Amino acid sequence: MVSLLDIIGPVMVGPSSSHTAGACKLGLIARCLVGGTPDRALIELHGSFARTGEGHGTDKAIAGGLLGFRPDDERLRDALEIAEREGVDYRFEKTTLADDAHPNSVRITVERGDRKHVMLGASLGAGRIHVSEIDGFPVEVLGNHYTIVLVAEDVKGSVARITARLAEDGLNIATLRLSRKHKGGDALMVIEVDEAPDAHVRDHLRAFPWVRWAHRLEKVSG
């Protein structure tokens, strides 16, 4: 099915919905993983992002997303200079990812204080994005919902207790996906919810002794 957004594209600062709007949204998601503007960021561009990204403003768009700018924010044009003024230590590199990686892919490593996360994502066109990996865990984050991501020890009953806690906080779950690297190791949960979770929701989840970290991701699409 083709949506109106696919035809006319998103509201954005140009020139390209895939190289600019989608790239900005990927930066926004990476920013959420560390709870704000990162102190340091390594942005590794793959495929078309690496070959033509600079000419299409991909570097500015990702930097703007890391600063918290939306795709329609006029400040995107000056995002690199703004990041430097704010003391963000950022670096762009070209890389080659797996053969099946989307041509508009980027791996973003962000650090803020003692937090560090690595995210792999792609811009699919018309402002749509797909985050496929966080800290080595396979995920599927499209940015269409408010999202909670957390890593916890793989213990019995953890999913039930987490979903019950979210219900107590008044959140309705749209989707829940869980992945783990091996039995008994850490598991990553991606929970899409209908309402924007408050900071206390994150704090309630972090209070579980077997939860290693939990963060809220913004709704950046739809």
Secondary structure as the mmCIF struct_conf table of DSSP 4:
data_model
#
loop_
_struct_conf.conf_type_id
_struct_conf.id
_struct_conf.beg_label_comp_id
_struct_conf.beg_label_asym_id
_struct_conf.beg_label_seq_id
_struct_conf.end_label_comp_id
_struct_conf.end_label_asym_id
_struct_conf.end_label_seq_id
HELX_RH_AL_P HELX_RH_AL_P1 LEU A 4 ILE A 8
BEND BEND1 VAL A 11 VAL A 11
BEND BEND2 VAL A 13 PRO A 15
HELX_RH_PI_P HELX_RH_PI_P1 SER A 17 ALA A 21
HELX_RH_AL_P HELX_RH_AL_P2 GLY A 22 LEU A 33
TURN_TY1_P TURN_TY1_P1 VAL A 34 GLY A 35
BEND BEND3 GLY A 36 THR A 37
BEND BEND4 ASP A 39 ASP A 39
STRN STRN1 ARG A 40 GLY A 47
HELX_RH_AL_P HELX_RH_AL_P3 SER A 48 HIS A 56
TURN_TY1_P TURN_TY1_P2 GLY A 57 GLY A 57
HELX_RH_AL_P HELX_RH_AL_P4 THR A 58 LEU A 67
TURN_TY1_P TURN_TY1_P3 GLY A 68 GLY A 68
TURN_TY1_P TURN_TY1_P4 PRO A 71 ASP A 72
HELX_RH_3T_P HELX_RH_3T_P1 GLU A 74 ASP A 78
HELX_RH_AL_P HELX_RH_AL_P5 ALA A 79 ARG A 85
TURN_TY1_P TURN_TY1_P5 GLU A 86 GLY A 87
STRN STRN2 ASP A 89 THR A 95
TURN_TY1_P TURN_TY1_P6 ASP A 99 ASP A 100
BEND BEND5 ALA A 101 ALA A 101
BEND BEND6 PRO A 103 PRO A 103
STRN STRN3 ASN A 104 ARG A 112
TURN_TY1_P TURN_TY1_P7 GLY A 113 ASP A 114
STRN STRN4 ARG A 115 GLY A 125
TURN_TY1_P TURN_TY1_P8 ALA A 126 GLY A 127
STRN STRN5 ARG A 128 ILE A 134
TURN_TY1_P TURN_TY1_P9 ASP A 135 GLY A 136
STRN STRN6 PHE A 137 VAL A 141
BEND BEND7 GLY A 143 HIS A 145
STRN STRN7 TYR A 146 GLU A 153
TURN_TY1_P TURN_TY1_P10 LYS A 156 GLY A 157
HELX_RH_AL_P HELX_RH_AL_P6 SER A 158 GLU A 168
TURN_TY1_P TURN_TY1_P11 ASP A 169 GLY A 170
HELX_LH_PP_P HELX_LH_PP_P1 LEU A 171 ASN A 172
STRN STRN8 ILE A 173 ARG A 180
BEND BEND8 LYS A 181 HIS A 182
TURN_TY1_P TURN_TY1_P12 LYS A 183 GLY A 184
BEND BEND9 GLY A 185 GLY A 185
STRN STRN9 ASP A 186 VAL A 193
BEND BEND10 ASP A 194 GLU A 195
HELX_LH_PP_P HELX_LH_PP_P2 ALA A 196 ASP A 198
HELX_RH_AL_P HELX_RH_AL_P7 ALA A 199 ARG A 206
TURN_TY1_P TURN_TY1_P13 ALA A 207 ALA A 207
BEND BEND11 PHE A 208 PHE A 208
TURN_TY1_P TURN_TY1_P14 PRO A 209 TRP A 210
STRN STRN10 VAL A 211 LEU A 217
#
